[in-house]
Amino acid sequence: MVITDNFDHLIDDKNRLAIPMQIRNAMDPQTDGVAFYLKPGPNGRCLELIPEKTFQQLSLRATSGLVVDNDVAKLKRFLFANASRLEPDKAGRVIVPDRFLQNPKNPDPLGGGILGRQVTLVGVLDRVEIWNRADFHAHMREVNADAVSLTAAAQKLFRDAPAEPAREP
């Protein structure tokens, strides 16, 4: 599954966010599942929506054992305590948990409220990032202004990618 493109949406007063049909159609219920996991993104400026089976497969790769490095334990605690399983309703909407939404009347004591109501969903290969619309536009201007870093990152991304298997004639 490859998820691409970006989509402007609104989170309604009931915290519902419509997942675009293009994203839902890209998912195969057998291999990707029907639900998503929502977690904080790597940069603290967005959230990630990961198909449930991808999230489960990646989670199973995590190290475990009787003795776990302290930094690894902190990361696991942060990641799994902040991940939520979201199942779309018949209209393709998910409910975003309150802790991920900005609420000036009841701010999250842990600072997790990232999203406002106007958001952009961004396809990023095997997941969807959810950004505040203005933050996404600012981020894209930053990315476009730093072509050298972008080129270096592209070389790393595709150099480290697994080779495509040879096709039979």
Chimera marker file (.cmm) of the C-alpha trace (Angstrom):
<marker_set name="trace">
<marker id="1" x="0.000" y="0.000" z="0.000" r="1" g="1" b="0" radius="0.5"/>
<marker id="2" x="1.258" y="3.445" z="-0.898" r="1" g="1" b="0" radius="0.5"/>
<marker id="3" x="-0.556" y="6.498" z="0.483" r="1" g="1" b="0" radius="0.5"/>
<marker id="4" x="0.046" y="9.807" z="-1.303" r="1" g="1" b="0" radius="0.5"/>
<marker id="5" x="-1.451" y="13.286" z="-1.758" r="1" g="1" b="0" radius="0.5"/>
<marker id="6" x="-2.807" y="15.793" z="0.763" r="1" g="1" b="0" radius="0.5"/>
<marker id="7" x="-6.354" y="16.638" z="1.755" r="1" g="1" b="0" radius="0.5"/>
<marker id="8" x="-7.773" y="19.622" z="3.658" r="1" g="1" b="0" radius="0.5"/>
<marker id="9" x="-10.461" y="18.612" z="6.163" r="1" g="1" b="0" radius="0.5"/>
<marker id="10" x="-12.203" y="19.833" z="9.292" r="1" g="1" b="0" radius="0.5"/>
<marker id="11" x="-12.536" y="18.070" z="12.630" r="1" g="1" b="0" radius="0.5"/>
<marker id="12" x="-16.160" y="18.630" z="13.625" r="1" g="1" b="0" radius="0.5"/>
<marker id="13" x="-17.557" y="19.543" z="17.051" r="1" g="1" b="0" radius="0.5"/>
<marker id="14" x="-17.908" y="15.842" z="17.890" r="1" g="1" b="0" radius="0.5"/>
<marker id="15" x="-14.174" y="15.342" z="17.132" r="1" g="1" b="0" radius="0.5"/>
<marker id="16" x="-14.938" y="13.395" z="13.950" r="1" g="1" b="0" radius="0.5"/>
<marker id="17" x="-12.461" y="13.455" z="11.097" r="1" g="1" b="0" radius="0.5"/>
<marker id="18" x="-13.391" y="12.068" z="7.674" r="1" g="1" b="0" radius="0.5"/>
<marker id="19" x="-10.734" y="9.817" z="6.178" r="1" g="1" b="0" radius="0.5"/>
<marker id="20" x="-10.639" y="10.517" z="2.422" r="1" g="1" b="0" radius="0.5"/>
<marker id="21" x="-11.957" y="7.823" z="0.117" r="1" g="1" b="0" radius="0.5"/>
<marker id="22" x="-8.592" y="7.711" z="-1.717" r="1" g="1" b="0" radius="0.5"/>
<marker id="23" x="-6.900" y="6.619" z="1.513" r="1" g="1" b="0" radius="0.5"/>
<marker id="24" x="-9.582" y="4.099" z="2.454" r="1" g="1" b="0" radius="0.5"/>
<marker id="25" x="-9.550" y="2.652" z="-1.075" r="1" g="1" b="0" radius="0.5"/>
<marker id="26" x="-5.757" y="2.215" z="-0.910" r="1" g="1" b="0" radius="0.5"/>
<marker id="27" x="-6.186" y="-0.118" z="2.054" r="1" g="1" b="0" radius="0.5"/>
<marker id="28" x="-6.800" y="-3.841" z="1.667" r="1" g="1" b="0" radius="0.5"/>
<marker id="29" x="-8.759" y="-5.083" z="4.720" r="1" g="1" b="0" radius="0.5"/>
<marker id="30" x="-6.892" y="-8.423" z="4.583" r="1" g="1" b="0" radius="0.5"/>
<marker id="31" x="-3.367" y="-6.996" z="4.615" r="1" g="1" b="0" radius="0.5"/>
<marker id="32" x="-3.883" y="-3.535" z="6.145" r="1" g="1" b="0" radius="0.5"/>
<marker id="33" x="-6.893" y="-4.031" z="8.429" r="1" g="1" b="0" radius="0.5"/>
<marker id="34" x="-9.889" y="-1.725" z="8.709" r="1" g="1" b="0" radius="0.5"/>
<marker id="35" x="-8.819" y="0.507" z="11.587" r="1" g="1" b="0" radius="0.5"/>
<marker id="36" x="-5.939" y="2.895" z="12.276" r="1" g="1" b="0" radius="0.5"/>
<marker id="37" x="-3.659" y="3.738" z="15.157" r="1" g="1" b="0" radius="0.5"/>
<marker id="38" x="-3.203" y="7.423" z="15.919" r="1" g="1" b="0" radius="0.5"/>
<marker id="39" x="0.027" y="8.527" z="17.589" r="1" g="1" b="0" radius="0.5"/>
<marker id="40" x="2.175" y="11.640" z="17.943" r="1" g="1" b="0" radius="0.5"/>
<marker id="41" x="4.406" y="12.275" z="14.928" r="1" g="1" b="0" radius="0.5"/>
<marker id="42" x="8.196" y="12.333" z="15.050" r="1" g="1" b="0" radius="0.5"/>
<marker id="43" x="8.489" y="16.114" z="14.947" r="1" g="1" b="0" radius="0.5"/>
<marker id="44" x="5.870" y="17.037" z="17.555" r="1" g="1" b="0" radius="0.5"/>
<marker id="45" x="4.032" y="19.151" z="14.970" r="1" g="1" b="0" radius="0.5"/>
<marker id="46" x="1.696" y="16.487" z="13.605" r="1" g="1" b="0" radius="0.5"/>
<marker id="47" x="0.022" y="13.176" z="14.371" r="1" g="1" b="0" radius="0.5"/>
<marker id="48" x="0.420" y="9.922" z="12.457" r="1" g="1" b="0" radius="0.5"/>
<marker id="49" x="-2.469" y="7.707" z="11.411" r="1" g="1" b="0" radius="0.5"/>
<marker id="50" x="-1.081" y="4.221" z="10.711" r="1" g="1" b="0" radius="0.5"/>
<marker id="51" x="-3.118" y="1.299" z="9.321" r="1" g="1" b="0" radius="0.5"/>
<marker id="52" x="-3.706" y="-1.168" z="12.135" r="1" g="1" b="0" radius="0.5"/>
<marker id="53" x="-1.809" y="-4.149" z="10.694" r="1" g="1" b="0" radius="0.5"/>
<marker id="54" x="1.199" y="-1.966" z="9.798" r="1" g="1" b="0" radius="0.5"/>
<marker id="55" x="1.224" y="-0.600" z="13.368" r="1" g="1" b="0" radius="0.5"/>
<marker id="56" x="0.980" y="-4.105" z="14.809" r="1" g="1" b="0" radius="0.5"/>
<marker id="57" x="3.776" y="-5.449" z="12.574" r="1" g="1" b="0" radius="0.5"/>
<marker id="58" x="6.068" y="-2.543" z="13.457" r="1" g="1" b="0" radius="0.5"/>
<marker id="59" x="5.217" y="-2.922" z="17.151" r="1" g="1" b="0" radius="0.5"/>
<marker id="60" x="6.197" y="-6.586" z="17.123" r="1" g="1" b="0" radius="0.5"/>
<marker id="61" x="9.674" y="-5.613" z="15.896" r="1" g="1" b="0" radius="0.5"/>
<marker id="62" x="10.253" y="-3.628" z="19.099" r="1" g="1" b="0" radius="0.5"/>
<marker id="63" x="12.656" y="-5.211" z="21.545" r="1" g="1" b="0" radius="0.5"/>
<marker id="64" x="11.333" y="-6.619" z="24.769" r="1" g="1" b="0" radius="0.5"/>
<marker id="65" x="12.723" y="-8.641" z="27.596" r="1" g="1" b="0" radius="0.5"/>
<marker id="66" x="13.244" y="-8.699" z="31.314" r="1" g="1" b="0" radius="0.5"/>
<marker id="67" x="15.846" y="-5.938" z="31.197" r="1" g="1" b="0" radius="0.5"/>
<marker id="68" x="15.160" y="-3.004" z="28.900" r="1" g="1" b="0" radius="0.5"/>
<marker id="69" x="17.387" y="0.008" z="28.356" r="1" g="1" b="0" radius="0.5"/>
<marker id="70" x="15.974" y="3.017" z="30.239" r="1" g="1" b="0" radius="0.5"/>
<marker id="71" x="15.692" y="5.198" z="27.110" r="1" g="1" b="0" radius="0.5"/>
<marker id="72" x="13.962" y="2.400" z="25.220" r="1" g="1" b="0" radius="0.5"/>
<marker id="73" x="11.544" y="1.927" z="28.133" r="1" g="1" b="0" radius="0.5"/>
<marker id="74" x="10.745" y="5.673" z="28.090" r="1" g="1" b="0" radius="0.5"/>
<marker id="75" x="10.114" y="5.622" z="24.359" r="1" g="1" b="0" radius="0.5"/>
<marker id="76" x="7.880" y="2.539" z="24.562" r="1" g="1" b="0" radius="0.5"/>
<marker id="77" x="5.924" y="4.097" z="27.434" r="1" g="1" b="0" radius="0.5"/>
<marker id="78" x="5.469" y="7.356" z="25.505" r="1" g="1" b="0" radius="0.5"/>
<marker id="79" x="4.579" y="5.673" z="22.224" r="1" g="1" b="0" radius="0.5"/>
<marker id="80" x="2.107" y="3.078" z="23.457" r="1" g="1" b="0" radius="0.5"/>
<marker id="81" x="0.516" y="5.298" z="26.130" r="1" g="1" b="0" radius="0.5"/>
<marker id="82" x="-0.222" y="7.878" z="23.440" r="1" g="1" b="0" radius="0.5"/>
<marker id="83" x="-1.380" y="5.551" z="20.657" r="1" g="1" b="0" radius="0.5"/>
<marker id="84" x="-5.123" y="5.098" z="20.128" r="1" g="1" b="0" radius="0.5"/>
<marker id="85" x="-6.886" y="2.572" z="17.917" r="1" g="1" b="0" radius="0.5"/>
<marker id="86" x="-9.498" y="4.328" z="15.762" r="1" g="1" b="0" radius="0.5"/>
<marker id="87" x="-12.094" y="2.438" z="13.737" r="1" g="1" b="0" radius="0.5"/>
<marker id="88" x="-13.873" y="4.374" z="10.985" r="1" g="1" b="0" radius="0.5"/>
<marker id="89" x="-17.677" y="4.539" z="11.088" r="1" g="1" b="0" radius="0.5"/>
<marker id="90" x="-19.820" y="3.745" z="8.026" r="1" g="1" b="0" radius="0.5"/>
<marker id="91" x="-19.154" y="7.257" z="6.672" r="1" g="1" b="0" radius="0.5"/>
<marker id="92" x="-15.356" y="6.762" z="6.949" r="1" g="1" b="0" radius="0.5"/>
<marker id="93" x="-14.942" y="9.059" z="9.965" r="1" g="1" b="0" radius="0.5"/>
<marker id="94" x="-12.802" y="8.461" z="13.034" r="1" g="1" b="0" radius="0.5"/>
<marker id="95" x="-13.120" y="10.174" z="16.396" r="1" g="1" b="0" radius="0.5"/>
<marker id="96" x="-9.949" y="12.008" z="17.400" r="1" g="1" b="0" radius="0.5"/>
<marker id="97" x="-9.367" y="11.657" z="21.173" r="1" g="1" b="0" radius="0.5"/>
<marker id="98" x="-9.636" y="14.903" z="23.152" r="1" g="1" b="0" radius="0.5"/>
<marker id="99" x="-6.014" y="14.708" z="24.282" r="1" g="1" b="0" radius="0.5"/>
<marker id="100" x="-4.823" y="15.333" z="20.714" r="1" g="1" b="0" radius="0.5"/>
<marker id="101" x="-6.969" y="18.457" z="20.230" r="1" g="1" b="0" radius="0.5"/>
<marker id="102" x="-6.191" y="21.997" z="21.264" r="1" g="1" b="0" radius="0.5"/>
<marker id="103" x="-8.682" y="23.183" z="23.858" r="1" g="1" b="0" radius="0.5"/>
<marker id="104" x="-7.984" y="26.561" z="25.472" r="1" g="1" b="0" radius="0.5"/>
<marker id="105" x="-10.740" y="25.954" z="28.069" r="1" g="1" b="0" radius="0.5"/>
<marker id="106" x="-9.261" y="22.644" z="29.193" r="1" g="1" b="0" radius="0.5"/>
<marker id="107" x="-5.596" y="22.421" z="28.126" r="1" g="1" b="0" radius="0.5"/>
<marker id="108" x="-3.949" y="19.021" z="28.297" r="1" g="1" b="0" radius="0.5"/>
<marker id="109" x="-1.592" y="19.001" z="31.299" r="1" g="1" b="0" radius="0.5"/>
<marker id="110" x="0.883" y="16.875" z="29.325" r="1" g="1" b="0" radius="0.5"/>
<marker id="111" x="0.910" y="19.237" z="26.339" r="1" g="1" b="0" radius="0.5"/>
<marker id="112" x="-0.481" y="16.676" z="23.900" r="1" g="1" b="0" radius="0.5"/>
<marker id="113" x="-3.092" y="18.951" z="22.283" r="1" g="1" b="0" radius="0.5"/>
<marker id="114" x="-1.593" y="19.347" z="18.822" r="1" g="1" b="0" radius="0.5"/>
<marker id="115" x="-4.514" y="19.755" z="16.434" r="1" g="1" b="0" radius="0.5"/>
<marker id="116" x="-6.979" y="22.540" z="15.851" r="1" g="1" b="0" radius="0.5"/>
<marker id="117" x="-10.131" y="22.020" z="13.781" r="1" g="1" b="0" radius="0.5"/>
<marker id="118" x="-8.685" y="22.872" z="10.338" r="1" g="1" b="0" radius="0.5"/>
<marker id="119" x="-6.313" y="20.081" z="9.354" r="1" g="1" b="0" radius="0.5"/>
<marker id="120" x="-4.486" y="18.670" z="6.360" r="1" g="1" b="0" radius="0.5"/>
<marker id="121" x="-4.093" y="14.911" z="5.949" r="1" g="1" b="0" radius="0.5"/>
<marker id="122" x="-0.847" y="14.050" z="4.183" r="1" g="1" b="0" radius="0.5"/>
<marker id="123" x="-0.108" y="10.661" z="2.613" r="1" g="1" b="0" radius="0.5"/>
<marker id="124" x="3.408" y="9.571" z="3.579" r="1" g="1" b="0" radius="0.5"/>
<marker id="125" x="3.958" y="6.142" z="1.997" r="1" g="1" b="0" radius="0.5"/>
<marker id="126" x="2.570" y="3.736" z="4.624" r="1" g="1" b="0" radius="0.5"/>
<marker id="127" x="0.833" y="6.262" z="6.890" r="1" g="1" b="0" radius="0.5"/>
<marker id="128" x="-1.060" y="9.532" z="7.005" r="1" g="1" b="0" radius="0.5"/>
<marker id="129" x="0.175" y="12.578" z="8.864" r="1" g="1" b="0" radius="0.5"/>
<marker id="130" x="-2.417" y="14.957" z="10.288" r="1" g="1" b="0" radius="0.5"/>
<marker id="131" x="-1.264" y="18.565" z="10.502" r="1" g="1" b="0" radius="0.5"/>
<marker id="132" x="-2.857" y="21.839" z="11.436" r="1" g="1" b="0" radius="0.5"/>
<marker id="133" x="-3.406" y="23.341" z="8.009" r="1" g="1" b="0" radius="0.5"/>
<marker id="134" x="-1.315" y="26.491" z="8.641" r="1" g="1" b="0" radius="0.5"/>
<marker id="135" x="1.521" y="24.432" z="10.183" r="1" g="1" b="0" radius="0.5"/>
<marker id="136" x="1.607" y="22.119" z="7.152" r="1" g="1" b="0" radius="0.5"/>
<marker id="137" x="1.816" y="25.032" z="4.728" r="1" g="1" b="0" radius="0.5"/>
<marker id="138" x="4.629" y="26.616" z="6.797" r="1" g="1" b="0" radius="0.5"/>
<marker id="139" x="6.438" y="23.268" z="6.951" r="1" g="1" b="0" radius="0.5"/>
<marker id="140" x="6.218" y="22.812" z="3.182" r="1" g="1" b="0" radius="0.5"/>
<marker id="141" x="7.704" y="26.300" z="2.678" r="1" g="1" b="0" radius="0.5"/>
<marker id="142" x="10.586" y="25.286" z="5.000" r="1" g="1" b="0" radius="0.5"/>
<marker id="143" x="11.108" y="22.033" z="3.075" r="1" g="1" b="0" radius="0.5"/>
<marker id="144" x="11.040" y="23.782" z="-0.297" r="1" g="1" b="0" radius="0.5"/>
<marker id="145" x="13.599" y="26.334" z="0.926" r="1" g="1" b="0" radius="0.5"/>
<marker id="146" x="16.047" y="23.595" z="1.957" r="1" g="1" b="0" radius="0.5"/>
<marker id="147" x="16.617" y="21.735" z="-1.312" r="1" g="1" b="0" radius="0.5"/>
<marker id="148" x="20.105" y="20.544" z="-0.322" r="1" g="1" b="0" radius="0.5"/>
<marker id="149" x="18.858" y="18.653" z="2.751" r="1" g="1" b="0" radius="0.5"/>
<marker id="150" x="15.909" y="17.328" z="0.794" r="1" g="1" b="0" radius="0.5"/>
<marker id="151" x="18.196" y="15.919" z="-1.905" r="1" g="1" b="0" radius="0.5"/>
<marker id="152" x="20.465" y="14.286" z="0.684" r="1" g="1" b="0" radius="0.5"/>
<marker id="153" x="17.458" y="12.753" z="2.457" r="1" g="1" b="0" radius="0.5"/>
<marker id="154" x="16.099" y="11.441" z="-0.860" r="1" g="1" b="0" radius="0.5"/>
<marker id="155" x="19.425" y="9.747" z="-1.575" r="1" g="1" b="0" radius="0.5"/>
<marker id="156" x="19.358" y="8.063" z="1.863" r="1" g="1" b="0" radius="0.5"/>
<marker id="157" x="15.724" y="7.042" z="1.528" r="1" g="1" b="0" radius="0.5"/>
<marker id="158" x="16.089" y="5.375" z="-1.834" r="1" g="1" b="0" radius="0.5"/>
<marker id="159" x="19.654" y="4.094" z="-1.364" r="1" g="1" b="0" radius="0.5"/>
<marker id="160" x="18.603" y="2.195" z="1.768" r="1" g="1" b="0" radius="0.5"/>
<marker id="161" x="15.390" y="0.856" z="0.189" r="1" g="1" b="0" radius="0.5"/>
<marker id="162" x="15.260" y="-2.866" z="-0.530" r="1" g="1" b="0" radius="0.5"/>
<marker id="163" x="15.929" y="-3.774" z="-4.140" r="1" g="1" b="0" radius="0.5"/>
<marker id="164" x="12.979" y="-4.752" z="-6.287" r="1" g="1" b="0" radius="0.5"/>
<marker id="165" x="12.948" y="-8.516" z="-6.924" r="1" g="1" b="0" radius="0.5"/>
<marker id="166" x="13.899" y="-9.602" z="-10.433" r="1" g="1" b="0" radius="0.5"/>
<marker id="167" x="10.948" y="-10.460" z="-12.659" r="1" g="1" b="0" radius="0.5"/>
<marker id="168" x="10.669" y="-13.754" z="-14.471" r="1" g="1" b="0" radius="0.5"/>
<marker id="169" x="10.795" y="-13.419" z="-18.307" r="1" g="1" b="0" radius="0.5"/>
<link id1="1" id2="2" r="1" g="1" b="0" radius="0.2"/>
<link id1="2" id2="3" r="1" g="1" b="0" radius="0.2"/>
<link id1="3" id2="4" r="1" g="1" b="0" radius="0.2"/>
<link id1="4" id2="5" r="1" g="1" b="0" radius="0.2"/>
<link id1="5" id2="6" r="1" g="1" b="0" radius="0.2"/>
<link id1="6" id2="7" r="1" g="1" b="0" radius="0.2"/>
<link id1="7" id2="8" r="1" g="1" b="0" radius="0.2"/>
<link id1="8" id2="9" r="1" g="1" b="0" radius="0.2"/>
<link id1="9" id2="10" r="1" g="1" b="0" radius="0.2"/>
<link id1="10" id2="11" r="1" g="1" b="0" radius="0.2"/>
<link id1="11" id2="12" r="1" g="1" b="0" radius="0.2"/>
<link id1="12" id2="13" r="1" g="1" b="0" radius="0.2"/>
<link id1="13" id2="14" r="1" g="1" b="0" radius="0.2"/>
<link id1="14" id2="15" r="1" g="1" b="0" radius="0.2"/>
<link id1="15" id2="16" r="1" g="1" b="0" radius="0.2"/>
<link id1="16" id2="17" r="1" g="1" b="0" radius="0.2"/>
<link id1="17" id2="18" r="1" g="1" b="0" radius="0.2"/>
<link id1="18" id2="19" r="1" g="1" b="0" radius="0.2"/>
<link id1="19" id2="20" r="1" g="1" b="0" radius="0.2"/>
<link id1="20" id2="21" r="1" g="1" b="0" radius="0.2"/>
<link id1="21" id2="22" r="1" g="1" b="0" radius="0.2"/>
<link id1="22" id2="23" r="1" g="1" b="0" radius="0.2"/>
<link id1="23" id2="24" r="1" g="1" b="0" radius="0.2"/>
<link id1="24" id2="25" r="1" g="1" b="0" radius="0.2"/>
<link id1="25" id2="26" r="1" g="1" b="0" radius="0.2"/>
<link id1="26" id2="27" r="1" g="1" b="0" radius="0.2"/>
<link id1="27" id2="28" r="1" g="1" b="0" radius="0.2"/>
<link id1="28" id2="29" r="1" g="1" b="0" radius="0.2"/>
<link id1="29" id2="30" r="1" g="1" b="0" radius="0.2"/>
<link id1="30" id2="31" r="1" g="1" b="0" radius="0.2"/>
<link id1="31" id2="32" r="1" g="1" b="0" radius="0.2"/>
<link id1="32" id2="33" r="1" g="1" b="0" radius="0.2"/>
<link id1="33" id2="34" r="1" g="1" b="0" radius="0.2"/>
<link id1="34" id2="35" r="1" g="1" b="0" radius="0.2"/>
<link id1="35" id2="36" r="1" g="1" b="0" radius="0.2"/>
<link id1="36" id2="37" r="1" g="1" b="0" radius="0.2"/>
<link id1="37" id2="38" r="1" g="1" b="0" radius="0.2"/>
<link id1="38" id2="39" r="1" g="1" b="0" radius="0.2"/>
<link id1="39" id2="40" r="1" g="1" b="0" radius="0.2"/>
<link id1="40" id2="41" r="1" g="1" b="0" radius="0.2"/>
<link id1="41" id2="42" r="1" g="1" b="0" radius="0.2"/>
<link id1="42" id2="43" r="1" g="1" b="0" radius="0.2"/>
<link id1="43" id2="44" r="1" g="1" b="0" radius="0.2"/>
<link id1="44" id2="45" r="1" g="1" b="0" radius="0.2"/>
<link id1="45" id2="46" r="1" g="1" b="0" radius="0.2"/>
<link id1="46" id2="47" r="1" g="1" b="0" radius="0.2"/>
<link id1="47" id2="48" r="1" g="1" b="0" radius="0.2"/>
<link id1="48" id2="49" r="1" g="1" b="0" radius="0.2"/>
<link id1="49" id2="50" r="1" g="1" b="0" radius="0.2"/>
<link id1="50" id2="51" r="1" g="1" b="0" radius="0.2"/>
<link id1="51" id2="52" r="1" g="1" b="0" radius="0.2"/>
<link id1="52" id2="53" r="1" g="1" b="0" radius="0.2"/>
<link id1="53" id2="54" r="1" g="1" b="0" radius="0.2"/>
<link id1="54" id2="55" r="1" g="1" b="0" radius="0.2"/>
<link id1="55" id2="56" r="1" g="1" b="0" radius="0.2"/>
<link id1="56" id2="57" r="1" g="1" b="0" radius="0.2"/>
<link id1="57" id2="58" r="1" g="1" b="0" radius="0.2"/>
<link id1="58" id2="59" r="1" g="1" b="0" radius="0.2"/>
<link id1="59" id2="60" r="1" g="1" b="0" radius="0.2"/>
<link id1="60" id2="61" r="1" g="1" b="0" radius="0.2"/>
<link id1="61" id2="62" r="1" g="1" b="0" radius="0.2"/>
<link id1="62" id2="63" r="1" g="1" b="0" radius="0.2"/>
<link id1="63" id2="64" r="1" g="1" b="0" radius="0.2"/>
<link id1="64" id2="65" r="1" g="1" b="0" radius="0.2"/>
<link id1="65" id2="66" r="1" g="1" b="0" radius="0.2"/>
<link id1="66" id2="67" r="1" g="1" b="0" radius="0.2"/>
<link id1="67" id2="68" r="1" g="1" b="0" radius="0.2"/>
<link id1="68" id2="69" r="1" g="1" b="0" radius="0.2"/>
<link id1="69" id2="70" r="1" g="1" b="0" radius="0.2"/>
<link id1="70" id2="71" r="1" g="1" b="0" radius="0.2"/>
<link id1="71" id2="72" r="1" g="1" b="0" radius="0.2"/>
<link id1="72" id2="73" r="1" g="1" b="0" radius="0.2"/>
<link id1="73" id2="74" r="1" g="1" b="0" radius="0.2"/>
<link id1="74" id2="75" r="1" g="1" b="0" radius="0.2"/>
<link id1="75" id2="76" r="1" g="1" b="0" radius="0.2"/>
<link id1="76" id2="77" r="1" g="1" b="0" radius="0.2"/>
<link id1="77" id2="78" r="1" g="1" b="0" radius="0.2"/>
<link id1="78" id2="79" r="1" g="1" b="0" radius="0.2"/>
<link id1="79" id2="80" r="1" g="1" b="0" radius="0.2"/>
<link id1="80" id2="81" r="1" g="1" b="0" radius="0.2"/>
<link id1="81" id2="82" r="1" g="1" b="0" radius="0.2"/>
<link id1="82" id2="83" r="1" g="1" b="0" radius="0.2"/>
<link id1="83" id2="84" r="1" g="1" b="0" radius="0.2"/>
<link id1="84" id2="85" r="1" g="1" b="0" radius="0.2"/>
<link id1="85" id2="86" r="1" g="1" b="0" radius="0.2"/>
<link id1="86" id2="87" r="1" g="1" b="0" radius="0.2"/>
<link id1="87" id2="88" r="1" g="1" b="0" radius="0.2"/>
<link id1="88" id2="89" r="1" g="1" b="0" radius="0.2"/>
<link id1="89" id2="90" r="1" g="1" b="0" radius="0.2"/>
<link id1="90" id2="91" r="1" g="1" b="0" radius="0.2"/>
<link id1="91" id2="92" r="1" g="1" b="0" radius="0.2"/>
<link id1="92" id2="93" r="1" g="1" b="0" radius="0.2"/>
<link id1="93" id2="94" r="1" g="1" b="0" radius="0.2"/>
<link id1="94" id2="95" r="1" g="1" b="0" radius="0.2"/>
<link id1="95" id2="96" r="1" g="1" b="0" radius="0.2"/>
<link id1="96" id2="97" r="1" g="1" b="0" radius="0.2"/>
<link id1="97" id2="98" r="1" g="1" b="0" radius="0.2"/>
<link id1="98" id2="99" r="1" g="1" b="0" radius="0.2"/>
<link id1="99" id2="100" r="1" g="1" b="0" radius="0.2"/>
<link id1="100" id2="101" r="1" g="1" b="0" radius="0.2"/>
<link id1="101" id2="102" r="1" g="1" b="0" radius="0.2"/>
<link id1="102" id2="103" r="1" g="1" b="0" radius="0.2"/>
<link id1="103" id2="104" r="1" g="1" b="0" radius="0.2"/>
<link id1="104" id2="105" r="1" g="1" b="0" radius="0.2"/>
<link id1="105" id2="106" r="1" g="1" b="0" radius="0.2"/>
<link id1="106" id2="107" r="1" g="1" b="0" radius="0.2"/>
<link id1="107" id2="108" r="1" g="1" b="0" radius="0.2"/>
<link id1="108" id2="109" r="1" g="1" b="0" radius="0.2"/>
<link id1="109" id2="110" r="1" g="1" b="0" radius="0.2"/>
<link id1="110" id2="111" r="1" g="1" b="0" radius="0.2"/>
<link id1="111" id2="112" r="1" g="1" b="0" radius="0.2"/>
<link id1="112" id2="113" r="1" g="1" b="0" radius="0.2"/>
<link id1="113" id2="114" r="1" g="1" b="0" radius="0.2"/>
<link id1="114" id2="115" r="1" g="1" b="0" radius="0.2"/>
<link id1="115" id2="116" r="1" g="1" b="0" radius="0.2"/>
<link id1="116" id2="117" r="1" g="1" b="0" radius="0.2"/>
<link id1="117" id2="118" r="1" g="1" b="0" radius="0.2"/>
<link id1="118" id2="119" r="1" g="1" b="0" radius="0.2"/>
<link id1="119" id2="120" r="1" g="1" b="0" radius="0.2"/>
<link id1="120" id2="121" r="1" g="1" b="0" radius="0.2"/>
<link id1="121" id2="122" r="1" g="1" b="0" radius="0.2"/>
<link id1="122" id2="123" r="1" g="1" b="0" radius="0.2"/>
<link id1="123" id2="124" r="1" g="1" b="0" radius="0.2"/>
<link id1="124" id2="125" r="1" g="1" b="0" radius="0.2"/>
<link id1="125" id2="126" r="1" g="1" b="0" radius="0.2"/>
<link id1="126" id2="127" r="1" g="1" b="0" radius="0.2"/>
<link id1="127" id2="128" r="1" g="1" b="0" radius="0.2"/>
<link id1="128" id2="129" r="1" g="1" b="0" radius="0.2"/>
<link id1="129" id2="130" r="1" g="1" b="0" radius="0.2"/>
<link id1="130" id2="131" r="1" g="1" b="0" radius="0.2"/>
<link id1="131" id2="132" r="1" g="1" b="0" radius="0.2"/>
<link id1="132" id2="133" r="1" g="1" b="0" radius="0.2"/>
<link id1="133" id2="134" r="1" g="1" b="0" radius="0.2"/>
<link id1="134" id2="135" r="1" g="1" b="0" radius="0.2"/>
<link id1="135" id2="136" r="1" g="1" b="0" radius="0.2"/>
<link id1="136" id2="137" r="1" g="1" b="0" radius="0.2"/>
<link id1="137" id2="138" r="1" g="1" b="0" radius="0.2"/>
<link id1="138" id2="139" r="1" g="1" b="0" radius="0.2"/>
<link id1="139" id2="140" r="1" g="1" b="0" radius="0.2"/>
<link id1="140" id2="141" r="1" g="1" b="0" radius="0.2"/>
<link id1="141" id2="142" r="1" g="1" b="0" radius="0.2"/>
<link id1="142" id2="143" r="1" g="1" b="0" radius="0.2"/>
<link id1="143" id2="144" r="1" g="1" b="0" radius="0.2"/>
<link id1="144" id2="145" r="1" g="1" b="0" radius="0.2"/>
<link id1="145" id2="146" r="1" g="1" b="0" radius="0.2"/>
<link id1="146" id2="147" r="1" g="1" b="0" radius="0.2"/>
<link id1="147" id2="148" r="1" g="1" b="0" radius="0.2"/>
<link id1="148" id2="149" r="1" g="1" b="0" radius="0.2"/>
<link id1="149" id2="150" r="1" g="1" b="0" radius="0.2"/>
<link id1="150" id2="151" r="1" g="1" b="0" radius="0.2"/>
<link id1="151" id2="152" r="1" g="1" b="0" radius="0.2"/>
<link id1="152" id2="153" r="1" g="1" b="0" radius="0.2"/>
<link id1="153" id2="154" r="1" g="1" b="0" radius="0.2"/>
<link id1="154" id2="155" r="1" g="1" b="0" radius="0.2"/>
<link id1="155" id2="156" r="1" g="1" b="0" radius="0.2"/>
<link id1="156" id2="157" r="1" g="1" b="0" radius="0.2"/>
<link id1="157" id2="158" r="1" g="1" b="0" radius="0.2"/>
<link id1="158" id2="159" r="1" g="1" b="0" radius="0.2"/>
<link id1="159" id2="160" r="1" g="1" b="0" radius="0.2"/>
<link id1="160" id2="161" r="1" g="1" b="0" radius="0.2"/>
<link id1="161" id2="162" r="1" g="1" b="0" radius="0.2"/>
<link id1="162" id2="163" r="1" g="1" b="0" radius="0.2"/>
<link id1="163" id2="164" r="1" g="1" b="0" radius="0.2"/>
<link id1="164" id2="165" r="1" g="1" b="0" radius="0.2"/>
<link id1="165" id2="166" r="1" g="1" b="0" radius="0.2"/>
<link id1="166" id2="167" r="1" g="1" b="0" radius="0.2"/>
<link id1="167" id2="168" r="1" g="1" b="0" radius="0.2"/>
<link id1="168" id2="169" r="1" g="1" b="0" radius="0.2"/>
</marker_set>
